[in-house]
Amino acid sequence: MKTPLATKQPMRLSKLNVLVFAVLFLLGIASAVYMQQGRIKTVKLPTLAGGTISLPGEGLSWVNFWSIHCPPCLKEMPYLEALHREYAGKLQIVAVNVPYDPPNEVNNYVLREQFTLPIALDLESAALRQFTDKLVVPSHYLIDAQGKILLTHLGELDEASIRAAIEAHL
């Protein structure tokens, strides 16, 4: 005797199935964010001053990715310079220039503005790959000596916001 073939019926998702799917999806996103904001490996970058700088540094480091062609970045640079002077010995502030900016243009700008904060050149995107897979300028990161990313902010910040973020971690 032949048994009738089962007819395919559309799969119906119960509320429990939807809830389980949503929880797993959110856990996946949270895991990806946690992994991305874990720790960075040490990277050494050349500086405009002719030396090298290591990220992470010996203590807390405020790392700013910026471009010479980014108006919000240029607006932030005087804030970073002032904070570099104010927090000397307590915090390393590093402005990491993006790979596509010509170093001579960056150097001319830094000399004209008389900045003293370390300007690192990320010529091969070594630092960028450690922090993110998407370039947004400006981008700000606060990292500890072990390379743990304590804070991430994509986009422009004013001086008071940068100061408040730094003070919260000193």
N, C-alpha and C positions, 0 to 999 in steps of 0.2 A: 504494500500500500504506500502510495506516495504521500509525503507530507507537504502541505502547502508551503510555498516559499514565503519567507517573512518579507513583508513589504517594508521598505525604508520609510521611516517617519522622521520628520524633522526633530533634531535633538532639542529638547527643551531644557533650559538652564533653570535650576531651582534657585531660590534666593540664597541658599547656603553655598551653592556652586559659585554664584556671582560674588558673594562675600569672600570666599576662599581665594578666588582669582584676584580680587581687588587687594587683599592683604598681601598675597605673594608679589603682585606687581609693585606695590609700595615698598615692600621689603627689598626688592631688586633695585629700585631707584635709590633707596636709602643706602644700600650697600655700595652702589656705584659712587654716590656722593662721598661716603665715608672713605672709600678706597682712594678716590681722587684727592681728598683732602687729608691724606695720611701724612706721610713723611716724604720729604724730597731727599734725593741722594746728593752728595756733595758735588758741586759744580764750580769750576774755577773759570773766571772770565777776565779778559783783558780790560783794563781801564783806559780812559782817555789820558790819564796822567802817566801812562807807560808801565804801570805795574799790573798786578792781578788781584782779584778779590775773590774770596770764597763765600759761597752760599751753601749751607748756613754759615754764619759767622760764629764768633766765640760766645755770644750772648744773644739777646733779642735782635732781630733784623726786620726793618720795614723795607720791603722790596716793592718798587714801583716800576711797572713796564710802561714805557712811554714812547712817543714818536715825535720827531721834530715837526711833522706835518699835522699834528693833532692839537687844535686850539685849547681844548680842556686840559691837555697834558701840559702845555706851555703855561697855562694859568696856574697850575699846581706847583710848578717848579720853584717859584719863590717861597711857597709854604714849606716845601721839602728842604730847601736851603736853610731857612730859619730854624726849622726843627732839628736839622742836622747839627747846627751850631748849639742849640739849646740842650740837646740830649747827648752831646759828645761824652763818651765814656760810659754811658748808660745804655745806648741803643745805636746800632749801626743802621743808617739810612742809605739805601743804594738805589739809584735810578738806573734801571736796565733798559738800554735803548734797543728797539726792535731791529731785527736783522735787515730789513729793507731800507733803512735810513743810511745815506752815505756818511761814513765817519767824519769826513772833512766838514760837512754841513753841521753835524752835531758839535764838533770841536769849535767851529766858528761861533755857534750860538752860546756854548758854555763859556768861552773866553769873553765874548761881548757882555754877557750877563754877570761875569765874575763869580760863577758858582764854585764852591769848594767841596760840595758833597761828592762822593764817589759816583762817577758815571761809568757804568760797565757796558761793554759792547757785546751783544749776544749774536755774533756774526753767523753762527751755525745753528741757532735756535736751541742750544743745549739747555739753557736755563728755562726757556719757554716750555720745552717738553717736560721738564720736571714739575712745573706748576700747573699746566693746563693743556688741553688739546684744542682749545679755541682761543685765538688771539683777540682780545678786547683791550683797546687803549683808551684811557688809562686803566690799569689793573693794579690793585694793591693787595699785598700779602704781608702778614706778620708771622714770622717763624721764630722758633726757639733754636738753641744751639744744637739740638739733636735733629733739626730739620722738620719738626712737627709744625704743620700749618695751623696757626691759632686763629687766624682771621683771613677772610677773603672778601674783597669788595671789587666788583667790576663796574667801572665808570668813575665819573668825577667825584672828588671829595673836597670839601672846604677845609681850611686849616683847623677849625674848631673840632670837626669830626675826626680828623687824623689825630689830633692831640688827645681827644677823649679815648680813642681806641688804644693809643699807646699807653696812656695813664692807667687804663683798666688792666694792663698786663705787666706793668713795672712793679 
